Each structure stands twice: as structure tokens, then as C-alpha cells.
């Protein structure tokens, strides 16, 4: 039998107090649901990229999957796809700037 007293757990069987590290759980993002138009899909993909790569407080694959009703693997695939698109756009802009001057 154990009684939980804050961050200290008292084990009655051994009459010893054990310190436990307790991390506060970050709240899950609000559930958004499944997009129904192409514009909504683009916004969803941009939001996933932002929350996984750009934001200061990055969300996990599980949190984003729960938010958008997707699997963790699908969120990872969308993130990878958006990273490729961003890197392609960056290369295209760099090449245009080189040729313009």
C-alpha cells in the first residue's frame, strides 16, 4: 500500500519515503478535426510545419495527431513534405536572386 503525498511517496510496506520526480503534463492542443477543402488541407499542413519546426514551444507528433485526427506517422510525413517544399522554395529564390544580379 502506498499513499501519494505530493512529490513524496510513502511506502507503508517498507516504512520508507521515496522521492518521485513529477513532471507537469502540458495540455493537449484543441481538437480541430478533419479538413474538407484543399485550402483547409494547406492551412493544416502549414500549421503542422509551424508547430513542429518553427514554433518556440514545439508540439509532439501525438499532440498534433490528436488535434487533427491523424496518426503520428501521417503528421511526420506532412512535416517532411513541408520541409522539402520550403527547401525547394528557398533554392528557387536563391537561384533567381543570383541570375537577377
N, C-alpha and C positions, 0 to 999 in steps of 0.2 A: 504494500500500500504506500502510495506517495501522495503528499499534499503539495500543490503548487502554490508557492508564496512569492509572487512577482518573479524575479530572476533567480531566486534561490529555491531549489527543490529539496525538501526534507524527506529522506527515505526512512520510513518508520522501521523497516525490517533491520537495517544496519545502524540506525540512530546516527546517521551522518548527514551533514548538509553538503549538497553538491551545488556548485555554481554552474548555471547554464547560460550560455550566450543566446539571447533572444533578439532577433532582427525584426524591426517593424516591417510589416508587409506593405509594399506600395500598392495603392489602389489600382484596380484594373481600369483601363480606359472605357469610356462609354460605348455601348454596343451600337454600331451604325447599321449593319445589315448588308444585304446583297444589292449591288448596283443594278439598275435596269437599263441604262443607256450607255452609249460609248463615252459620252462626256463624264458620266459618273465613274466609269472604269478608269479613265485617265486621272481624274482627281484622286481616286483611291490609290492608284499606283504612285502618284506623286507624294501623297501623304505617307505611304509606306516607306518610300525612299527617304523622305524627310525625317521621319521618326526613327529610322534605323541607321542613317548615315550622317545627317546634318545636325539634328537637334542636340542640345546640351544634355538633356535628360532622355537618353535613348530607351526605347521600349523593346521588350523581348519579342521573339518570334511568336511565342504563345500569347502574349498580350495583344499583339496586332491580329493574330489569327482569330482570337475570341471576338475582338472588336468588329472585324469584317466578315466573320463566319467563314474563315478559310483555315486550311491546315497550316502547320508551321512550315512544311516543305513548300507549299504554294507561296507563302509570304517570302521565303528565301529566294524562290525563283523570280518573283516580281522584283525583289531588291536587286538581284543580279542583272535582270533585264534592264532596269532603270540605270544601273551603274554603267552598263555598256552603252546605253543611249546617251548618257551625259558625257562619257569619254569620247564618243564619236562626234558629238556636237562640239566639244572642246577642240578636237583635232581639226574639224572643218573650219571653225572660226580662226584658229591659228594659221591654217593654210591660206585662208582668204586675206588675212592681215599681211602675210608675207608677200603674197602676189600683188596686193594693192600698193605697196610701197616701192 
